[in-house]
């Protein structure tokens, strides 16, 4: 991703805001999942936990077969 920001500075030259081209902003939002609502984020977290637990269960069963 290539970002071309335009900085807005205060009277002392300190950056206070950034302006991004809309297409770059849209790409960043989609890439980092910033466009997801709370329910979607919960579902992703839940799925990640289930997947990890499921993987551990599968590995335990595999270890039993190895013995």
N, C-alpha and C positions, 0 to 999 in steps of 0.2 A: 504494500500500500504506500502510495506517495502522497504526503500531505504538504500542501502549500499554504501555510497560515499567514494571515495578515494581522499583525499585532496592533492593538490600540493601547496607547500609553497615556499616563496622567501628565501633569505639568512638570513632574520631576523626572520623566522618562521611564517610570516604573510601569511594566506591563499590567494592564487591568482587564483586558478582554482579548479574545482571539476571534477572527472571522475566518471561516473555512468555506471553500467552494461547496455548494450544496451536494454535488455528486460525491465528493470526497467524504463529506459528513455522513451521507446516506450509507456509503460503503462501510464506514467505521461503525455506525450504529448496528448494521446487520452483522458485521464480522464479530463484534463483541457481545451480541445478544442484548443490546440496550433497548431493542424494540419489543422485547417480551414482557407480557404482563405478569403480575404476581403469581397467578395460577399456573402459568406456563413454567415459570422459574421453579415453583414447588414441584411440579411434575418432573422436571429435569433432575432436581436434587433427589427426589424419591427414586427415580429410575436408576440413578447412579448408585445409591445405597443398595437397592435391590440387586443390581448387577454385581456389585462387590461381594455382597453376602452370598449370592448364588455362585459366584466363582469360587469362593472359599469352600462352599459345600461340595462342589464338584471336585475340587482338589482333595478334600478329605476322603471322598468316596474312591478316588483314584488311588490314594495312598493305601486304603484298605485292600484294594485289589493287588497292589504291589507286594503286600506282606504274605 
